[in-house]
């Protein structure tokens, strides 16, 4: 996974909030509060993993823009090929 500059800044911003939460979760686990510690640890991991693997802003933006563009302006190979065949016949 190659990260660009903006991806690294986003990861750093996520870690700024996730690391203290993970630290508190480990302290709660060590204190014997298993449910609270495990729950907070899951939240801290999700704060880092979800934006990196599932919530890719570029993919969301491309999907949004392709839905807003008219069909003629979308870059689809299937549409261009079928229109070209119908014109030749």
Phi and psi in radians as a Rosetta constraint file:
Dihedral C 1 N 2 CA 2 C 2 CIRCULARHARMONIC -1.553 0.35
Dihedral N 2 CA 2 C 2 N 3 CIRCULARHARMONIC 2.139 0.35
Dihedral C 2 N 3 CA 3 C 3 CIRCULARHARMONIC -1.771 0.35
Dihedral N 3 CA 3 C 3 N 4 CIRCULARHARMONIC 2.354 0.35
Dihedral C 3 N 4 CA 4 C 4 CIRCULARHARMONIC -1.496 0.35
Dihedral N 4 CA 4 C 4 N 5 CIRCULARHARMONIC -3.065 0.35
Dihedral C 4 N 5 CA 5 C 5 CIRCULARHARMONIC -1.125 0.35
Dihedral N 5 CA 5 C 5 N 6 CIRCULARHARMONIC -0.779 0.35
Dihedral C 5 N 6 CA 6 C 6 CIRCULARHARMONIC -1.175 0.35
Dihedral N 6 CA 6 C 6 N 7 CIRCULARHARMONIC -0.613 0.35
Dihedral C 6 N 7 CA 7 C 7 CIRCULARHARMONIC -1.134 0.35
Dihedral N 7 CA 7 C 7 N 8 CIRCULARHARMONIC -0.695 0.35
Dihedral C 7 N 8 CA 8 C 8 CIRCULARHARMONIC -1.144 0.35
Dihedral N 8 CA 8 C 8 N 9 CIRCULARHARMONIC -0.682 0.35
Dihedral C 8 N 9 CA 9 C 9 CIRCULARHARMONIC -1.143 0.35
Dihedral N 9 CA 9 C 9 N 10 CIRCULARHARMONIC -0.725 0.35
Dihedral C 9 N 10 CA 10 C 10 CIRCULARHARMONIC -1.116 0.35
Dihedral N 10 CA 10 C 10 N 11 CIRCULARHARMONIC -0.694 0.35
Dihedral C 10 N 11 CA 11 C 11 CIRCULARHARMONIC -1.144 0.35
Dihedral N 11 CA 11 C 11 N 12 CIRCULARHARMONIC -0.725 0.35
Dihedral C 11 N 12 CA 12 C 12 CIRCULARHARMONIC -1.105 0.35
Dihedral N 12 CA 12 C 12 N 13 CIRCULARHARMONIC -0.702 0.35
Dihedral C 12 N 13 CA 13 C 13 CIRCULARHARMONIC -1.133 0.35
Dihedral N 13 CA 13 C 13 N 14 CIRCULARHARMONIC -0.688 0.35
Dihedral C 13 N 14 CA 14 C 14 CIRCULARHARMONIC -1.136 0.35
Dihedral N 14 CA 14 C 14 N 15 CIRCULARHARMONIC -0.725 0.35
Dihedral C 14 N 15 CA 15 C 15 CIRCULARHARMONIC -1.192 0.35
Dihedral N 15 CA 15 C 15 N 16 CIRCULARHARMONIC -0.526 0.35
Dihedral C 15 N 16 CA 16 C 16 CIRCULARHARMONIC -1.028 0.35
Dihedral N 16 CA 16 C 16 N 17 CIRCULARHARMONIC -0.649 0.35
Dihedral C 16 N 17 CA 17 C 17 CIRCULARHARMONIC -1.598 0.35
Dihedral N 17 CA 17 C 17 N 18 CIRCULARHARMONIC -0.527 0.35
Dihedral C 17 N 18 CA 18 C 18 CIRCULARHARMONIC -1.382 0.35
Dihedral N 18 CA 18 C 18 N 19 CIRCULARHARMONIC -0.612 0.35
Dihedral C 18 N 19 CA 19 C 19 CIRCULARHARMONIC -1.137 0.35
Dihedral N 19 CA 19 C 19 N 20 CIRCULARHARMONIC -0.788 0.35
Dihedral C 19 N 20 CA 20 C 20 CIRCULARHARMONIC -1.105 0.35
Dihedral N 20 CA 20 C 20 N 21 CIRCULARHARMONIC -0.625 0.35
Dihedral C 20 N 21 CA 21 C 21 CIRCULARHARMONIC -1.155 0.35
Dihedral N 21 CA 21 C 21 N 22 CIRCULARHARMONIC -0.718 0.35
Dihedral C 21 N 22 CA 22 C 22 CIRCULARHARMONIC -1.147 0.35
Dihedral N 22 CA 22 C 22 N 23 CIRCULARHARMONIC -0.660 0.35
Dihedral C 22 N 23 CA 23 C 23 CIRCULARHARMONIC -1.089 0.35
Dihedral N 23 CA 23 C 23 N 24 CIRCULARHARMONIC -0.792 0.35
Dihedral C 23 N 24 CA 24 C 24 CIRCULARHARMONIC -1.122 0.35
Dihedral N 24 CA 24 C 24 N 25 CIRCULARHARMONIC -0.635 0.35
Dihedral C 24 N 25 CA 25 C 25 CIRCULARHARMONIC -1.127 0.35
Dihedral N 25 CA 25 C 25 N 26 CIRCULARHARMONIC -0.709 0.35
Dihedral C 25 N 26 CA 26 C 26 CIRCULARHARMONIC -1.158 0.35
Dihedral N 26 CA 26 C 26 N 27 CIRCULARHARMONIC -0.678 0.35
Dihedral C 26 N 27 CA 27 C 27 CIRCULARHARMONIC -1.102 0.35
Dihedral N 27 CA 27 C 27 N 28 CIRCULARHARMONIC -0.745 0.35
Dihedral C 27 N 28 CA 28 C 28 CIRCULARHARMONIC -1.146 0.35
Dihedral N 28 CA 28 C 28 N 29 CIRCULARHARMONIC -0.663 0.35
Dihedral C 28 N 29 CA 29 C 29 CIRCULARHARMONIC -1.113 0.35
Dihedral N 29 CA 29 C 29 N 30 CIRCULARHARMONIC -0.727 0.35
Dihedral C 29 N 30 CA 30 C 30 CIRCULARHARMONIC -1.181 0.35
Dihedral N 30 CA 30 C 30 N 31 CIRCULARHARMONIC -0.497 0.35
Dihedral C 30 N 31 CA 31 C 31 CIRCULARHARMONIC -1.400 0.35
Dihedral N 31 CA 31 C 31 N 32 CIRCULARHARMONIC -0.131 0.35
Dihedral C 31 N 32 CA 32 C 32 CIRCULARHARMONIC 1.772 0.35
Dihedral N 32 CA 32 C 32 N 33 CIRCULARHARMONIC -0.011 0.35
Dihedral C 32 N 33 CA 33 C 33 CIRCULARHARMONIC -1.581 0.35
Dihedral N 33 CA 33 C 33 N 34 CIRCULARHARMONIC 1.447 0.35
Dihedral C 33 N 34 CA 34 C 34 CIRCULARHARMONIC -1.179 0.35
Dihedral N 34 CA 34 C 34 N 35 CIRCULARHARMONIC -0.780 0.35
Dihedral C 34 N 35 CA 35 C 35 CIRCULARHARMONIC -1.114 0.35
Dihedral N 35 CA 35 C 35 N 36 CIRCULARHARMONIC -0.827 0.35
Dihedral C 35 N 36 CA 36 C 36 CIRCULARHARMONIC -1.145 0.35
Dihedral N 36 CA 36 C 36 N 37 CIRCULARHARMONIC -0.793 0.35
Dihedral C 36 N 37 CA 37 C 37 CIRCULARHARMONIC -1.105 0.35
Dihedral N 37 CA 37 C 37 N 38 CIRCULARHARMONIC -0.783 0.35
Dihedral C 37 N 38 CA 38 C 38 CIRCULARHARMONIC -1.165 0.35
Dihedral N 38 CA 38 C 38 N 39 CIRCULARHARMONIC -0.705 0.35
Dihedral C 38 N 39 CA 39 C 39 CIRCULARHARMONIC -1.103 0.35
Dihedral N 39 CA 39 C 39 N 40 CIRCULARHARMONIC -0.776 0.35
Dihedral C 39 N 40 CA 40 C 40 CIRCULARHARMONIC -1.187 0.35
Dihedral N 40 CA 40 C 40 N 41 CIRCULARHARMONIC -0.594 0.35
Dihedral C 40 N 41 CA 41 C 41 CIRCULARHARMONIC -1.167 0.35
Dihedral N 41 CA 41 C 41 N 42 CIRCULARHARMONIC -0.680 0.35
Dihedral C 41 N 42 CA 42 C 42 CIRCULARHARMONIC -1.119 0.35
Dihedral N 42 CA 42 C 42 N 43 CIRCULARHARMONIC -0.722 0.35
Dihedral C 42 N 43 CA 43 C 43 CIRCULARHARMONIC -1.115 0.35
Dihedral N 43 CA 43 C 43 N 44 CIRCULARHARMONIC -0.736 0.35
Dihedral C 43 N 44 CA 44 C 44 CIRCULARHARMONIC -1.120 0.35
Dihedral N 44 CA 44 C 44 N 45 CIRCULARHARMONIC -0.726 0.35
Dihedral C 44 N 45 CA 45 C 45 CIRCULARHARMONIC -1.160 0.35
Dihedral N 45 CA 45 C 45 N 46 CIRCULARHARMONIC -0.708 0.35
Dihedral C 45 N 46 CA 46 C 46 CIRCULARHARMONIC -1.134 0.35
Dihedral N 46 CA 46 C 46 N 47 CIRCULARHARMONIC -0.562 0.35
Dihedral C 46 N 47 CA 47 C 47 CIRCULARHARMONIC -1.100 0.35
Dihedral N 47 CA 47 C 47 N 48 CIRCULARHARMONIC -0.491 0.35
Dihedral C 47 N 48 CA 48 C 48 CIRCULARHARMONIC -1.653 0.35
Dihedral N 48 CA 48 C 48 N 49 CIRCULARHARMONIC -0.739 0.35
Dihedral C 48 N 49 CA 49 C 49 CIRCULARHARMONIC -1.305 0.35
Dihedral N 49 CA 49 C 49 N 50 CIRCULARHARMONIC -0.774 0.35
Dihedral C 49 N 50 CA 50 C 50 CIRCULARHARMONIC -1.042 0.35
Dihedral N 50 CA 50 C 50 N 51 CIRCULARHARMONIC -0.862 0.35
Dihedral C 50 N 51 CA 51 C 51 CIRCULARHARMONIC -1.142 0.35
Dihedral N 51 CA 51 C 51 N 52 CIRCULARHARMONIC -0.526 0.35
Dihedral C 51 N 52 CA 52 C 52 CIRCULARHARMONIC -1.362 0.35
Dihedral N 52 CA 52 C 52 N 53 CIRCULARHARMONIC -0.621 0.35
Dihedral C 52 N 53 CA 53 C 53 CIRCULARHARMONIC -1.911 0.35
Dihedral N 53 CA 53 C 53 N 54 CIRCULARHARMONIC -0.511 0.35
Dihedral C 53 N 54 CA 54 C 54 CIRCULARHARMONIC -1.978 0.35
Dihedral N 54 CA 54 C 54 N 55 CIRCULARHARMONIC -0.600 0.35
Dihedral C 54 N 55 CA 55 C 55 CIRCULARHARMONIC -1.821 0.35
Dihedral N 55 CA 55 C 55 N 56 CIRCULARHARMONIC 1.034 0.35
Dihedral C 55 N 56 CA 56 C 56 CIRCULARHARMONIC -1.260 0.35
Dihedral N 56 CA 56 C 56 N 57 CIRCULARHARMONIC 1.972 0.35
Dihedral C 56 N 57 CA 57 C 57 CIRCULARHARMONIC -1.067 0.35
Dihedral N 57 CA 57 C 57 N 58 CIRCULARHARMONIC -0.589 0.35
Dihedral C 57 N 58 CA 58 C 58 CIRCULARHARMONIC -1.126 0.35
Dihedral N 58 CA 58 C 58 N 59 CIRCULARHARMONIC -0.740 0.35
Dihedral C 58 N 59 CA 59 C 59 CIRCULARHARMONIC -1.186 0.35
Dihedral N 59 CA 59 C 59 N 60 CIRCULARHARMONIC -0.688 0.35
Dihedral C 59 N 60 CA 60 C 60 CIRCULARHARMONIC -1.120 0.35
Dihedral N 60 CA 60 C 60 N 61 CIRCULARHARMONIC -0.752 0.35
Dihedral C 60 N 61 CA 61 C 61 CIRCULARHARMONIC -1.150 0.35
Dihedral N 61 CA 61 C 61 N 62 CIRCULARHARMONIC -0.733 0.35
Dihedral C 61 N 62 CA 62 C 62 CIRCULARHARMONIC -1.088 0.35
Dihedral N 62 CA 62 C 62 N 63 CIRCULARHARMONIC -0.730 0.35
Dihedral C 62 N 63 CA 63 C 63 CIRCULARHARMONIC -1.132 0.35
Dihedral N 63 CA 63 C 63 N 64 CIRCULARHARMONIC -0.688 0.35
Dihedral C 63 N 64 CA 64 C 64 CIRCULARHARMONIC -1.162 0.35
Dihedral N 64 CA 64 C 64 N 65 CIRCULARHARMONIC -0.792 0.35
Dihedral C 64 N 65 CA 65 C 65 CIRCULARHARMONIC -1.189 0.35
Dihedral N 65 CA 65 C 65 N 66 CIRCULARHARMONIC -0.648 0.35
Dihedral C 65 N 66 CA 66 C 66 CIRCULARHARMONIC -1.198 0.35
Dihedral N 66 CA 66 C 66 N 67 CIRCULARHARMONIC -0.510 0.35
Dihedral C 66 N 67 CA 67 C 67 CIRCULARHARMONIC -1.283 0.35
Dihedral N 67 CA 67 C 67 N 68 CIRCULARHARMONIC -0.462 0.35
Dihedral C 67 N 68 CA 68 C 68 CIRCULARHARMONIC -1.502 0.35
Dihedral N 68 CA 68 C 68 N 69 CIRCULARHARMONIC -0.420 0.35
Dihedral C 68 N 69 CA 69 C 69 CIRCULARHARMONIC -1.314 0.35
Dihedral N 69 CA 69 C 69 N 70 CIRCULARHARMONIC 2.546 0.35
Dihedral C 69 N 70 CA 70 C 70 CIRCULARHARMONIC -1.111 0.35
Dihedral N 70 CA 70 C 70 N 71 CIRCULARHARMONIC 2.781 0.35
Dihedral C 70 N 71 CA 71 C 71 CIRCULARHARMONIC -1.079 0.35
Dihedral N 71 CA 71 C 71 N 72 CIRCULARHARMONIC -0.554 0.35
Dihedral C 71 N 72 CA 72 C 72 CIRCULARHARMONIC -1.190 0.35
Dihedral N 72 CA 72 C 72 N 73 CIRCULARHARMONIC -0.474 0.35
Dihedral C 72 N 73 CA 73 C 73 CIRCULARHARMONIC -1.621 0.35
Dihedral N 73 CA 73 C 73 N 74 CIRCULARHARMONIC -0.166 0.35
Dihedral C 73 N 74 CA 74 C 74 CIRCULARHARMONIC -1.284 0.35
Dihedral N 74 CA 74 C 74 N 75 CIRCULARHARMONIC 2.599 0.35
Dihedral C 74 N 75 CA 75 C 75 CIRCULARHARMONIC -1.676 0.35
Dihedral N 75 CA 75 C 75 N 76 CIRCULARHARMONIC 1.518 0.35
Dihedral C 75 N 76 CA 76 C 76 CIRCULARHARMONIC -2.151 0.35
Dihedral N 76 CA 76 C 76 N 77 CIRCULARHARMONIC 2.244 0.35
Dihedral C 76 N 77 CA 77 C 77 CIRCULARHARMONIC -1.266 0.35
Dihedral N 77 CA 77 C 77 N 78 CIRCULARHARMONIC -0.588 0.35
Dihedral C 77 N 78 CA 78 C 78 CIRCULARHARMONIC -1.170 0.35
Dihedral N 78 CA 78 C 78 N 79 CIRCULARHARMONIC -0.723 0.35
Dihedral C 78 N 79 CA 79 C 79 CIRCULARHARMONIC -1.161 0.35
Dihedral N 79 CA 79 C 79 N 80 CIRCULARHARMONIC -0.737 0.35
Dihedral C 79 N 80 CA 80 C 80 CIRCULARHARMONIC -1.169 0.35
Dihedral N 80 CA 80 C 80 N 81 CIRCULARHARMONIC -0.686 0.35
Dihedral C 80 N 81 CA 81 C 81 CIRCULARHARMONIC -1.199 0.35
Dihedral N 81 CA 81 C 81 N 82 CIRCULARHARMONIC -0.688 0.35
Dihedral C 81 N 82 CA 82 C 82 CIRCULARHARMONIC -1.251 0.35
Dihedral N 82 CA 82 C 82 N 83 CIRCULARHARMONIC -0.587 0.35
Dihedral C 82 N 83 CA 83 C 83 CIRCULARHARMONIC -1.222 0.35
Dihedral N 83 CA 83 C 83 N 84 CIRCULARHARMONIC -0.679 0.35
Dihedral C 83 N 84 CA 84 C 84 CIRCULARHARMONIC -1.141 0.35
Dihedral N 84 CA 84 C 84 N 85 CIRCULARHARMONIC -0.644 0.35
Dihedral C 84 N 85 CA 85 C 85 CIRCULARHARMONIC -1.211 0.35
Dihedral N 85 CA 85 C 85 N 86 CIRCULARHARMONIC -0.682 0.35
Dihedral C 85 N 86 CA 86 C 86 CIRCULARHARMONIC -1.239 0.35
Dihedral N 86 CA 86 C 86 N 87 CIRCULARHARMONIC -0.499 0.35
Dihedral C 86 N 87 CA 87 C 87 CIRCULARHARMONIC -1.273 0.35
Dihedral N 87 CA 87 C 87 N 88 CIRCULARHARMONIC -0.653 0.35
Dihedral C 87 N 88 CA 88 C 88 CIRCULARHARMONIC -1.227 0.35
Dihedral N 88 CA 88 C 88 N 89 CIRCULARHARMONIC -0.530 0.35
